[in-house]
Structure formats: C-alpha cells, structure tokens
Amino acid sequence: MPTKRLLVIGGDAAGMSTASQARRMKGPEELEIVAFERGPRTSYAACGLPYFVEGIVEPAEKLVARTPEQFAKRDIEVHTGHEVTGIDTAARTLEVVQLASGTTRTESWDELVIGTGASGIKPPMPGIDSDGVMQLRTIDDGIDLDRRIRDGARRAAVVGAGYIGIEVAEALIARGMDVTVIQLDDTPMAEALDADMAAPIAEAMRDAGAEVILGAGAEGFESDDGALRAVVADGRSIPADVAVLGIGVRANSALAKGAGIAVGDAGGILVDDRMHTPTDGVWAAGDCVESRNRVTGESMVVALGTHANKQGRVLGTNLGGGSATFPGLIGTAVTKFRGLEIGRTGITEADARRLSWDVVASTARSKTRAGYYPGAEPVTVKLITDRSDGRLLGAQVIGGIG
C-alpha cells in the first residue's frame, strides 16, 4: 500500500494534536505527516502568557510544550516560518510561502487538516495602529509587552474585561503599573457570567488598584509621533504607555473560504462530529471551526485550547483509521483574578432569556471551608434549570481560593 501524505496547516494545539494522534495510530511507512506553521514556534500554551508577563512563568519558552525538533523524533515534519496562502481542493495541493525568503512552492496532499486558529479582533478605531497598542496572542506578544514594562512603561489600558482582559490586568498590576480597564458592557465577563455573578470581579479589580470603566468602550487612541499617548474612552483621554486589546477573537477561516470550503454563519469552518468538512479529504479543528453548543444546539466559535486539543485527538484518531466523534461543547471555563476564582459551564440566565426559555435561576452563598476553620472565604454558586423538567442548563461559581 503506498504511503499517504497528510498535510497540516497550523502548528499549535489542534494541528499538532491531530498530527500526534495520527502518528500514534499509523507509522511513517503508512502515513507521511508534514505541518506548516506561520510563526516561529509550535504547540505553546497561549493561556499562560499573562503569567509570563506577571513573572510567574519564566522564561517564555517554558510555555512551549513541543518543539519542531521533538516532533521530528516522532517522524512528524514541521516547517515553521511557512505560510499557506492557497488551497486547491481539486488538485489536492497547497501554495506555501517561506516567509524568510519569500519563495513559493506547491505541496501535494492526500488528506488535509486546517488548524489555522483565530485572531484577536482589532476594530477600525482612530489610532489603533499606534506603537504600544497590542494584543496578547503569541509568545512574541508576551515578550514585547514584558520588554516595554522593563523599558519604563508605567501606565496601561486594558480594553475589554473578558478572560484575557482580567488576566492581563492582574499581571500588569502585579508588575506595578497603573492600570485602567475599559469594558463596553456594564459588567466584566459579560458573555460568560450573569451580571449578578460578575459584580465581584469589578470590585476585586478596584480593590487591587485598577480604575475600572464599565458601560463605555474605547473610542480611539492618541499618539505622539506614532507612539501611544492615551486611550479615548468615557469622554476623556486616559494616559497610557501601552494598551492591550482583549475584545474577542475571530476564526481564521478566510483561507478555507477562498478555497470553496464551507464556512458557517458564526464565521468558522463547518465540520461534522468527526471533524471532516463537506469537502472530500479536508478536515479542520480548533479555533477556526464552528462547534455545536450541546445545551442550545447553536453553532458557535469558541477559542479555547481544551477544545482544540480534544478536537485534534478526535481528528487524528479518524485519520489513523479509528473512529471518534466530538459531540460539541458546553462552554466550561475557569479563570481567576488574584484571590478571586471564577468558573462557569453551560449557559447563563441571560442566554436563556435571549432564547425565550422558561428557566429557574437559584443562587446559594456559603464559605470555601467550614465556617469555623481559618481562611474560610465567601463563595457564590448559581444554577440555571429548565422550569418544565428541572434539567440543569448552566452553572456559575465565584469566590475565594479553593
């Protein structure tokens, strides 16, 4: 039997989980695996970047789980610094550019995996391209932010108070910076938590010394000679040496769409529960795909490494001759701000109301330990259930350590 050729676009969680699982199931004599990654690194923990900026994780390379050299020992060929610029599904070829030299070549495939991830949203605001306006998506972003702080940056604006926003704010406060958090919604983490559960996060950030502006998004950025001077929000100019954008992500699906591969209304590549697209021989996984919400049935893009790795293992199993499915997600996630721990799963009460579901929401308050034991801290748990049958639809928890 001739050796089949599997090409992987994207060298992070989904792509390399796929490659690794496929290799576990098929040796190099059966399956050649080649991956192309636009950046300089593979398989790194982007969720750990705020903790590198804070100084808890050092050096930044500790966030890298597997290097190209380690993959090579498992007969997985990885080309970093290579961008795939075109897919021909009829000829089963890719157009690949080596970024350092600008040279282009064509690569053929029998099976193709798209793991192009997602990009942070960067709206067309005045001054958004000023030096000092940045995102925290890659290790190089983290190194850049750390360098700016070491070089004397003292005032920071964090635009957006979702997961990344509150984690970055925590890190910058720990580095001794004056921090302003700007959130368009009336509460932090508005897409993940109900307003009554999110209120303590704003309180915790203010207690830590941050200015928290709610209900007013950033309107633009002011600069001197191209370097950021201030963020415009809430009708005023807020001085800032750096501004970190954390206002959501968008699936990197343009490459697939340009090749005629189906993309859904939520902006992600459409796949079935085996992670196969409607195009023969083309698979996809991770932040670039749409997944089914198992509670609501809606199709959505959720950018979390946990899901990307699970989808990659499912995809790799199927490419390796096995059978596996990814049934969807329920939106489980955890984070923290200093001593305040935050978790959620399923849907919020606000989600349910938006869908016109008849639900009962119940909130309980207690302590993280027995009341008599030292160190007991408040904890609040909220459950959302279907009124008709009592089915649990979602849960949120926020409280002290433990």
Disulfide bonds with the S-S distance in Angstrom:
none
